[in-house]
């Protein structure tokens, strides 16, 4: 969106905002302090991120049970939610919600009169201040005063969900956070889901992805929160962290269908599409996001992923830097810029970005993977081993951490057996974990155990289709002289990712090794075509090496 268009849209929104605004319903008229009053108090306090989270959940509940809130209450929720979107500069999404609010206003009974309410205005200025202080202390790494400030926000506004997330991110126990909301859960109707919500995000912030997924799934399926965009986005992100990219993409697509103006999480979604070789889809996603807002990091990251996977590393670097300029806390932007720097040979600069990503997201394994790849690229195997062991101890022994540690062990001839043991443990936990399968296949290739490798890859491909696995299976089949099936596997790999250089090289190598008779028959045709094509292939070696580096960082090997 160009700056002029953004200004016009912002001006139009302010007009719509004035039309939509009505005085809130009084607490006494509604029969005591209810959840709408809590939203109103947080809105008055300027706690926009908290209003956005809570109003989104309440609107989903209202959609699943239209009798849960009165028409007036739903109208107010829509306005508060639109206000929070407006504050986040998501203008097109705000337009959508303001329009819905105006439609809701027309549907209200003419006899439903609203009167002004004083609310809990005495505490609101302090609540804004405390939330700002908490965020600033957190950004500065001062955890204790940050926790104190978040707790003060919750004391004054017990449904400040973003403050709850802030406490959980600072390692405050879920039980302690839940105890601070117990009174409001017991006194305000329709909040029975909140304790489960806190439990779910406590698992998220401790890195327990499996239990976090199970808890959010139960919350999303068995309550009035079904089809909530925020919960679906959290599920998508959790599946991504757990290495389940297929389900991650499905959840992102589901969330995007429910909210076509969705921005949050689309940077991860774009990366996953780029990793699958769906560059046209990535380009379309980037264009769509820029049309929604160019004031957020996500569209710049998505475009950066397209450039990175198109081997345009300098442009990816620029786009990543632009995203960081818009949001210095964008983990995906830091990873993109770090990866671009690494592939450009600027490893020390890349290390700085990966370390910052780890500071912001200490439970995200891909941040550590990027840093370890930098250490390996600079032959700092000892530093890589120390980091991999720390991750293993910190995040626990799961398929991902076992595979990461095994990856480092494979770099040292002395620790080959340890790598094998770690990979076997990883595959016992998750037989379909692609990174573990790829590394085990690499080990079997070194040992020239091709039949074992073929069995491993066939088993992994039984319930999924992945470009890298098909390509490696093709390599193994060539090693045992199964040329026709190897060609089929390369073809499947290229159908999944037309840009996969190694699959193309595998096919071309097989063509060159055809029988002498076939080669003689085609000699005249080659002469007529000239040597241009052959020269191009020879010139692609350096690009193939870059692509190999790129694949290794993004988990494709």
N, C-alpha and C positions, 0 to 999 in steps of 0.2 A: 504494500500500500504506500503511495507517495505521500510526503508530508502534507501537501495541500489537501489531499483526500482525507487524510486522518483528521485534520483540523475541521473540515466540513462535517465529517461524521461525528466528531466530538461535540460540535456546536448543536447539531441536530439532536444528539442524545440528550443534551441538557434541556432542550425543549420538551422532548418526550418525558424526561424525568419530572419536569414541573407538572406536566399533565397527569402523570401517574401518581404523584405524591398525594397522600391523604393522611390525616392525623391517625395515630395508632389507636387501637381499641384499648380502653381503660382496663387495668387489671381487675378492678372491682366488678365491672360489667361482665367480664369473662369468668368470674367466679374464682378469683385468687390468681396468684402468680402462675402462669403457664409457660410452656416452652416458647411461644411466640414472644412473650414478654422478655425472656432471656435473649432471644435474637435481637429484639429491639434495643435492649440495654447495651449489647455488644456493638450494635451498629452506631448507637449514640456515642459510644466510647472510641469509635474509630478502629475497632478490632476487625478490620475487613476480612483478613484471611480466615479468622474464626467464624465470622458470619457466613462466608462462602461455604466452608465445610459443613456447618450445621444445617444451613438452609437447603443445601443440595440433598442431604440425607432426608430431611423432613419433606421436601417436595417429592422425592421418590416414594416415601411412605404414603403421601397424599394421593399420588397417581395409582398406587396399588390398592388403596382403600379410600375412595372419594369421600366417605363419611367421617374420616378421621378428623378433619378440620372443617370449620365453617367456610363458606365462600369468602367472607371478609378476611379470615385468617390466611387462607391460601393466597389471596390477593396481596396481603402484606408480605408473605414469604417471597412471592415473586419479585416484589419491589426491592426488598432487602437483598435478595440474591442478585438482581440486576445491578443494584448499587455496588455490590462487591466486585462484580465483573468490570463495571465501569472504572472502579478504582484500580484494578489490575490492567487497565488499558486493553481489555478484550472487548472492543467496542461493538463488533458485529454480533458477538454472543450476547452482549448487553442489550442491543437492539431487539434481538429475538425475545429475550425475557421481559423487557419493558412492553413489547407488543402483546405478549401473553397476559401481562398484568392489566393492560388496558382492556383487553377482551374480558378478563375476569371482572373488572370493574363494571363493565356494561351489564354483565350477568347478575350483578348484585341486586337484591330486592330494593326497590325505592324506599321501603319502610325501614330498611336497616340503616339507621343513623349512627354515625361514629362520633365520639367525643374525644377531646384531647386527653392525654394521660401524662402525668408527671414522671412516672417510671422511677428508676433508681438513679436519677441524674447526678446525685451528689458524688457517687463513686466513679462516674464515667471518665472524667479527665485523668484521674490517677491511673485507671485501668489502661488507658492508651499509653501513657508514659511508661508503665511497668512492662508492657509488651515490647515497646521499642527498646527499653533498657535490656530486657532479657535477650533479644535478638542481637543487640550490639555486643553484649558481654560474651555471648556464644561465639560470634564471629571473631572476637579477639582472643578466644581460647580461655576465657575466665569462667570456668564452669560453675564454681560455687555461687558467685553473685547472680549468674544467669539462672540457676535453679531457684534461688530465692525470689527473683523477680517473676519467673513463671508461676511459682506457687502463689504469689500475691495476686497475680491476674486471676488464677483459679479461685482464690478465696472470694474475690469480688464478683467474678463471672464464672460460676462452676461448670458452664457448658462451653467454655472456650476451648474447642477441640484442637486448635493449632497450638495452644499453650500446652495441652496434654501431650501432643506429639513432640513438642520441644523438650519437655521433661523426660520422656521416654528416650529421646535421642541422646540425652545426657546421662544415660544409664541409671536413672531413677527407677526403682522397681515398679512393675505394673500394679502390684497389690497396693503399694503406697499411693500411687496416682489414683487408683480406683477408690480408695478410701476417702479421697478429697471430693469425690462426686457422689458419695453414697446418699447424702441427705437429699440432693436434688432428684436422684433416681427414685427415691422412696416417696417424694412429695409431688412430683410432676408426672402426670400421666404420659404414657406412650414412650417412655425412655428405657424400657426393659432391655433394649438392644445395646445400650451404652457400655455396660460392663464387659460384654463380649467383644465389642469394638476395641475397647482399651486393651483387652487381653491379646487380640489379634495383632495390634500394632506394637505391643510389647515384644511379641515374637519377632516382628519385622526388625526392630531395632537391636535385638540380640543376635540377629543373623540366623535364627531358626526358621529357615524358609519353608520347610515342610509343614511344621505346625502352624505357621502363619497362613499358608495356603489353605490348609484344612479348616482353620477357624474362620477365615474370610468367606470361604465357600459355604460353610454352614450358615453364616450370617446372611449371605447373599441369596441363598436358596430357600431358607426356612423362615424368613421374616419378611416384614413389609419393605425391606431394603432391596428386594429383587430388582435387578437391572439398574442399579445405581452406578452412574458413570465413574464416580470416584473410586468405588470399590472394585469395579472392573479394571480400572487403570492400575490400582494397587496389585490386583491379581496378575495382570500382564507383566508388571515389573518384577513381581516375585518369581513367576515362571522363568523370566529372563535370567534373574540372579541364580536360579536353580539349574540353569543350563537347558531348560525345556523350551527351546525356541519356538517349536511348533505351537504349543499352547499359548505362549506369549503373544505370538502374532494373531492367533484366533481371538484372544481377549481384547487386544488393541483394536482389531477390526470390529468387534462387537460394540465396544465403547464408542468408536467413531461413528457407527451407524446410529447409535442413540443420540449422539451429540455431534452434528457435522461441523460445529465450531470448536471442537476440542483441540487444545494446543498442548496441554500438559502430557508428557510421556511420548509425544510424537517424535521426539528426537531419538529415543530408543527404538521405536517402531521403524523409523527410517533407516537406522543402522542395521536392523535385522533384515529388512528388505534388501538393502545394499549387499549384505553378507550373502544373501541367497542369489545374488546376481540379477535381481529384479530392478535394474537401473531405470527403466522407463517408469515403473511405479514410483520409484524414489523421486524422480524428476517431477512427476505429477503431484506427489504429496508436497514437495517443497513449494511448488507454485500455488497450491491450495492454501498452504499455511501463510505464505507471504500475502495472499489476498485477505486473509483474516487479520493478520497483524505482523508488521515487520519490527515491532518494538519488543519482541520476545526472542530468546536465544534459539528456540526450537527450529524455526524455519531456516536459520543460518546453519545450524548443525546438520539438518537433513540435506541441504544443498552441499555442505562440506563432505558428507558421506558419499554423495554422488561423485564429487570430484576425486575423493580419495580412491574409490574403487574404479575410477576411470584413469587412475595413475597420475592425476594432476595434483601433485602433492603441494606445490606452492599455492595453488588456489585453495586447496583444503586448509592449509595453514592460515591463510587470510580469513576465510570464513569462520574457522574456529576462533580466531582472535576477535573477530567482530561479535561472535556469540558471547564470549567471555566479557567483552566490553559492556554488553547489555545485561548480563547476569554473571557476576563473578563466582556465583555458587553453582553454576551449571557443570555438573560432573561430566556429562557427555561431551560438552564443549572442550573441557580439559583433556579428556581422553582422545578426542579427535585431533586436537592440536599436538598433543604428545606423540600420537602415532605418526602424524605428518612430519614432525621434527625428526623422529627416529628414522623414518624412511629416507629422509634427506641427509642423514649422516650426522645430524646435530644431537647426538645422544645425550650429552650432559644437560642441554636445555630441555629435552624430552623428560629426563628424570625429574626435573623440578615440577613439571606439570603433573606427572603421575603421583608424585608425593603429595601434592596439593589435593588431587582427587581422592587419595587415601584418607587424608585428613577430614575431608567433607563427607566421605562415604566409607567408613572403616569396615563395613560389613559386605561391601561389594568386591567380589573376587576378581572381576575384570580389571579393577584398578591395580591390584597387586600383580596380575598377569602382565600388564603393560610395563610396570617397573622391572619385573624379572626379565622380560624380553630385552629391555635396555641393558641390564647387567650382562646377559648372555651375549648380546651384540658387541659389547666392549670387552668380552672375555673375562669378565669379573665373576667367575663361577662361584667363588667363595661367598661374595655378597649375595648372589642369587640363591645359594643354598641356605644361608642364614635367613633370608626373607621368606623363602618357601617353608622352612621349618617353623618360623614364627606364625605364618598364616595357618599352617596345619594345627598348631597348638591353640591358636586363638579362635579359629572358626570351627574347629573340630574335625574329626576324621570322617569326611564324607567323600563321595566319588570325585567331586571337583578338587578338593584340597589334596587328595591322594594323587590325582592325575597331575596336578601342578608340581608337586614334589617329585614325582616320577620324571616329569619333563626335564627338571634340572639334573636329576641323577643320570639321565641318559647322556648328558654332556660329558660325563667323566667315566672313562673305562673302568675305574675301580668300583663304581657304584651301579654297574649294569644289573647285577643280580637283585640289588635292592629295588631298582626301578621295576623289574619284572614282578617282584612280590607286591609292590604298591599298586601296579596296574591290575594285577589279578584281584586284589582286594576291591579296587574301584569297580571292576566289571562284575564282581559278585554282588555288590550293592546295586549297581545300575548297568545291566548288560547292554542297554541301548545308548549309553552315554558316548556321544560321538568322539569327543576329544580323547577319551580313554581308549576307544577302539582304534583311533588313528595312531596313537602312540604305541599301542601293543602291536599293531601291524608293522610299524617302523622297526620295532625290536625284532619281530619275527623275520623281517626282510634282511636285517643284518645277519641273522643266524641262518639265512637261506631256507627257512622252514615255510616254504610257499604253500604247501597243502594246508598246514595249520592256519596260515593267514587267510587262505580262501574260505575255510570253514568259519573262521571268526567273522569275516566280512559278510558272508552270506547270512549268518545268524543275525548280525546287526541290521542288515537290510530287509529282514523278513517283515518288519512292521513299520519301516520308515524308508524314505528315499532321500538320499543326500548326495550332492555332487561329488564331494571329496571321497566318500566311501566307494561310490561307483568307479571313480577314476583309479583309486588304489587297487580295487579288485581287478580292474583292467590290467594294471601293471603286474599283479601277481599271476594272472592268467597268461600273460605273455611269457613270464618266466617258466611256465610249465607247458609252453607251446600250444596253448588253447587260443589260437589267434582269432578265430571267428567270434567267439564269445567275448574276447577282450575288446574287439572292435565294437561289439554291441554295448559293452559297459561304457566305453568312451563316448559313444553316441548318446547314451542316456545321460551321462554327466554333462555333456554339452547342451542337451535339451533343458537341463535344469539351470545351467549357468553358461550361456553362450560365450562368456568372456573368460572361461577357465582355460588359461594358456597351457597348462600341463596336460590336460586331456587332448587338446588339439595337437600338441607335440607328440603325445603317445600314438595317436592315429597316423600322423605323418611319418613317424619312425617305422611303424609297421609297413606302411606303403613302400618305404625305401628298401625294406628287407624282404620284399617279395621275391619270388623265385626268379632266377636269371632269365628264363624264357619270357616271363611276363615283362621283365624290365626291358628286354630287347625289343619286344613288340611295341612298347610305349616310347622307345627312344626318339623316334622321328617326331612324335607329338611334342615331347619335351623340347626338342631343338626349335620347333616352330614357335613355341610359346616364349622362348628366350629364357634368360637367366634371372629376370627381374624378380619373379616370385621366390626363387631359391635364395636370392640375395636378401630379400625381406625376411625370410625365415632365419638366415644366419644373423641378421642384424637384430633379431628379437631376443637374443640370449640375455643381454643386460636387462631388458624389460621383464623377461621371465624371472630373472633373479630378484628384481624389485617386487614382482608379483608374489614370489615365494615368501619374501620378507613380509609383505602385506598380509598374506594369508596366515602366516605364523602368528602375527600380532593379533589378528582378528579371530583366532581360534579355528582356522580352516585346515590346519595340518595336525 
